[in-house]
Amino acid sequence: MSAKKYLLSTFSVILFAILAACSAPEEAANEMDEFTFANYDAIVVRHVDLDLDVDFDNKILTGSAELSLEILKPDTNTLILDTRDLAIKAVFTEASGGWQETGFVLEDGGNLMGQSLTIDLPEGAAKVRIEYQTSPGASGLQWLTPEQTAGKEYPFMFSQSQAIHARSWVPIQDTPAVRFTYSATIRTPEALLALMSADQDPYTPRDGEYSFEMPQAIPAYLMAIAVGDLEFQAISDTVGVYAEEYILAAAAEEFSETPMMMEATEALYGPYLWGRYDLLILPPSFPFGGMENPRLTFLTPTVIAGDKSLTSIIAHELAHSWSGNLVTNATWRHAWLNEGFTSYVENRVMEEVYGKDRAVMEQVLGKADLLETIAGFEDPAMSALVMPYGLNDPFEGFTDVPYQKGDLFLRYLEQKFGREKFDTFLRAYFEEFAFGSILSEDFYSYLDENLMSPNPGVVEPEVIRAWIYDPGLLDVAPEPTSDAFTLVSETRAAFLAGEISATELGSEAWITHQWLYFINALPDDMAMELFIDLDTTFDLSVTANAEIAFAWYMKSLQAGYLTVVNPVEEYLIRIGRGKLIYPLYQRLVDLNQRDWALKVYQKARPGYHPIAQARIDAILEL
Ligand SMILES: [Zn+2]
């Protein structure tokens, strides 16, 4: 951001601060989640008990959900829940006279929100039981045929509830503002293992019936289930990996440092409060890098690079056990409270476990991504930490902004107040709001009370408010520099000047980060013989490292080095992780290769998750 813009934004911030001084906290306290139908200001779900059959033939879950309720407003006589494409067969309520059937209305609220389920509550009703089944196209579930798994013998099913997809497999108050405990009985084909984001015994017999207890209260987006031909391998007494057999040993080896990460995070931010911590390696169609489902992180296999260079994702998902799962954004507009804090904690843990050099490399790459993302926004409001109202889907706001800008903000605070004071503050913050759902204004008040007021003059309140509420990036944002990357820059310059060839880069010990930094800054008009030199020397077009391959394809397509045939086609069909495939489809469209992209997509689409399908449908304007 230029100095001029900064002056302007400071001015508007001062104006805003004057207004905010009287209106913001009150407004914040009343902010309701715009992505739920639930009347959670009147009544809240406190416990969910699921009883579900997993029917692979019909690709549905069928059974019941029993919800225990707490009435907040005494005259409440309806319970409104979120659903999407659920077939509701019957609803019962429990009051003093036992269980009895009750009336309900399903009302369509459109593609994004799904259907509201309004249930009549007789006086004194404390529980409802909903008998239902999911639809084969449930947006939060992916059903894989045996052919779509590595083992080819058994089918696989897994959930992705964040942000608002839990409602497609459980009738629920699908808002991060409401927390509940849960229990479940899940019946599957006998050869398969069911797992949930709950307490589970890794050595439970495979008998087709599995029971779960989740004693800690969580929001709906952290409910998770997976069923497949899964094996378990322990990493320590309390940490282990579930995966299909083909990748189990490689995953356990790649993530063998997870217990060290756990120790480092606990030393910084207090005890891990969730019991076991296990990892579940999903098929390559999982649309995300990882999902922080409590006790059981869901992971893409694309981070198994063979050299532990992409393990920051474990630090990230583990960090969510404090930021996000323990202290949760109350609405998705404030997702930076989950993702910015988690990115910051992730980087601190990486520094503890792998040293400062690697942590700083990740900071540099993160900031470069953020600047590119911000430059690409048509609507500047998208670059504010607090997302604008009225997004088409909460996930539209899950750009680099909540992650990387949130991280920069917290590093700014760390630099200003000093690491020791900031660590103490953050530890106390996690304790203060543990198992709570909060808004940005709650954070601001806590920061003001515990760090700003006791240390007057260290930061200006209007600058802090600008960080949270203003678009763009302030000039005061930290500017990380990495010596390792400086060396890579020098090497790249020598290579581009023709002083050295690819064999002379000295890249033998480079980790993935250095490769990404090297490739991303190659000029688009680099001579073809240099592309050929790099590719023949390092086999970049066929590398098994999914992140390096992605960077290489993006650059090569732009430069016209790769004619659009394999290996991009093979890559797009094999991998379903959004971060690695959405930009490739977009680049093909931008390069007038939409027809070719469409042909590949027709082959790849059946293997993609519904979330990825919807996103790429939009990119290709289908
Ligand atoms: Zn995250």
Residues whose N, C-alpha, C, O or C-beta is under 5 A from the ligand:
A	BS01	ZN	E339 T342
